[in-house]
Amino acid sequence: MNIDLFFQYIVAGITYGTIYAVVAIGFNIIYNATGIINFAQGEFVMLGGMTAVTLHQILPLPLAVLAAVIITMAVGAFIEIFFIRWLDRPSVLRMVIITIGLSILIREAGLHIWGEGVRALPYFTGSSETSIRLGGVFISPQVLWVVGISAVMVALLNVFFSHTLPGRQMRACSANRDAARLCGINAKNMVTLSFVLSAGIGALGGSIVSPITYVQYDSGAQLAIKGFTVAILGGLGNSAAAVGAGMILGVLESFSIAVLPAAYKDVISIAILLLILFVRPSGIFGSSEAARLSEF
Amino acid sequence: MRLIRLIAAAVILAVALAAAPASAADTIKVGAILAVTGPASFLGAPEAKTLEMMVEEINKKGGFQGKKVELIVKDSGASPEKALSFAKQLIEEEKVLAIIGPSTSGETMKIKNVAEEGRTILLSCAAAEVIVNPVAKYVFKTPQKDNYAVIKIFEQMKRMKISKVAVLSSNTGFGKAGKEQIEKLAPEYGMQLAANEVYDKAATDLTAEVTKVKASGAQAILNWSIEPAQSIVIKNARQIGFKGPIFQSHGFGNIKYVEAAGPAAEGVIFPAGRLLVTDALPKNNPQKALLMKYKKDYEGKFKEDASTFGGHAYDAMLILTRAIEKAGSTDKEAVRNAIENLKGVVGTAGVFNLSAQDHNGLDMTSFEMLTVKKGKFALLGK
C-alpha cells in the first residue's frame, strides 16, 4: 500500500468516524443528565436532517439548519414533558422501552410527513464531485465541514458541562439525583434540558452529514446503532471520548475494507468492539470506577 | 328477554357474515405485495401508485364483464419475511386471482414456491433472471432480465475498449443476482474483474470501497444495486478522483438517484427501458404512444416523474387485463393459460411475447443504453 492510498483510507475512516461520533454525542448528553440511553436519538438526527432539507426550499442554508435545530429541540422538549417527566423514578428497562417506542413513533410520523424518498441538503461548499487535493489524497469539503462543526460542538459542550451553572447542575443530577435536589437543583428541568440539548445536537449532526449520507425517514435507526456502539466504545457520558472512539472505529472499518472483502466491514468492527468491552467494560476512555457506580 | 336479544344478535351476525362473501364475489380481487416503504421504496412507491391509477381507470370503464377490480396493496417494506406472510394471506384468505409484485428479487424468490403451490398467478416486478429460469407454472415477471442488462453493459464496454472493470454490489437479492450474472458472463466477454466488492444496503459512505477500486487499477466501475447507495458510489468515486466511466444497472432508472448524486452523476452509463427517454424516441417506435400516455397520466396525477419501476407494475396489470379479456373469464387456470399465449403486447418495458418456456417475454431490444446529460436521462450516442 503506498502512502497516498494509506492516507486516502484514513480520510475514509475519518469520514465514517465523524458521522458516528456526531450521533454518539447526543446519546452521551442524555446519559449524563439522567443515566439512561435515549434510543430515539437516531430519530432526532433524521428529524433534523429532514426539517433542514424542507426549510431549505424557502430559507438560505444557515438559517434552514438553525431553524431545523430549534424545531427539533422543541420536539425534544415536547417528548420529555409529555412522555418522561411525569414518571416517578422510572427503571432503566422502562425508559429503554419508552424511548424505543418513541423512536418508532417519530419514524412513522416522518414517513407520513415526508414520504419514503431520500433527501439531502446541498454540499455546503462545492458540489458532489468537488474535492480538495492534498498530494495524492482527496477530501470532500463536506467532510471538513462535519469535522470542524463537530470539533466546535465538542469544545462548547465541554465548556458548558464544566464551566457553566446549568451544565454543572446537569452533571450533579447524573451523579446523585437526591443530593442534587437537596442542593436546590430542579432535577426535572435538568432532564428536559438534556433532551433539548441532545435533540439540537442530533439535528445539527443530521443536517451537516445529510449531503454525504442522505436522509430518509428510517435512516435514524442505522445511524443510532453505530452511534450507540461508538458511545459505548468511548465510555458512556464522555463526548470527547466518543469522538476518539468514532475515529478509531471508522479507521478500523476503512482499513478492514483495504485488506479484506468489503462485506466483512461490520464483522470486523463489531468483533473489535466485543474484544474491547471484554478487556475494558467501561470503554476505551471511560473510568472503571465511574462505570461501577452508574446503574446502566 | 335476554335470550331473544342473543338470538337477534346471532341472526344479525349470521346475515352480515353471509352478505360479506356475496358482495366480494362481484369483484375481481388482485393482490399486490410492494415495497412501498423501506430501502426499496424507489421501486415500490411508484408501483403502488401506478396500480391504483390503473385500477381506478379500469373500474371507471365498468371493469370486466360487470365485475369491478378490487386492488389489495400490501406494503412489505422490502422484507422477504413480510412478503411471505402477505403472500399466504392473499392466497389463502383473500383468494386473489393474481398477485402483482413483489418489487425486489429477494422477496420474489421467497414467495415463488408459495404462489406455485397456491396455484395463484404471480406477476413479479423484480429483475433477477432466476425468477423465471427455471420456469414455474404460475410465476411471471415484467422487467427485463438482469443477464440482458449485463450483456448490454459488457457490449458497451467492449465498444469503449474497456477490459478491466471493478464490480460493486449491495447485499440484497438484486445485487447478489446481478453479481452472479456478471461473474458468469465476464469470461465470455473477455472482462477481467479487477475488484469485486459487496457493501451493505444501508451504507452511508463508500469512500473506502471506491479507494480499493481505484487502487485495483480498474478502467471502469460497474455498480449493481437499487438503494440510494448507488448515488453514494458515484459521489465518492468522483470525490477521490476516479476519472474512468461509471456503469450502473437498470436499477438506476429513477431521476431521483441522479438528483441525489448531483453533478457527479454526469456521464453515468446504464441500460434501461425506453420510458426514461420517451420524448427522444422516433415517431414510428411502437412503444412511443403508450409511454407518452403513461407518463402524462402518472405525472399529471402524482406530480412526480414517472420511473421505469412504476412501468413494471403497469406492464403487470396490462398483461393481466389482456389475459382476462382473452380468456373471457376470471378463472385462475384460464387466465394463466391466456398469459402464456399473449403475443405482441406493447408495454412500457418493451414488446412482450410470452410462451410456456419464456415467462418474461422480453428480448434484448427492450433495453437502450442511456446516460446522464445535464442532470437528465439521454440516449447514449453510439
Interface residues (C-beta under 8 A of the other chain):
Chain A: M1 L5 Q8 Y9 V11 A12 G13 T15 Y16 I19 L111 G115 E116 G117 V118 A120 P122 Y123 S127 S128 E129 T130 S131 R133 F138 I139 S140 V209 I212 T213 Y214 Q216 Y217 D218 S219 Q222 L223 E253 S254 F255 I257 A258 P261 A262 A263 K265 D266
Chain B: V36 T37 G38 S41 F42 A45 N171 E197 V198 Y199 D200 A202 T204 D205 T207 A208 E209 T211 K212 A215 P228 S231 I232 I234 K235 R238 Q239 I240 G241 K256 A260 A261 G262 P263 A264 A265
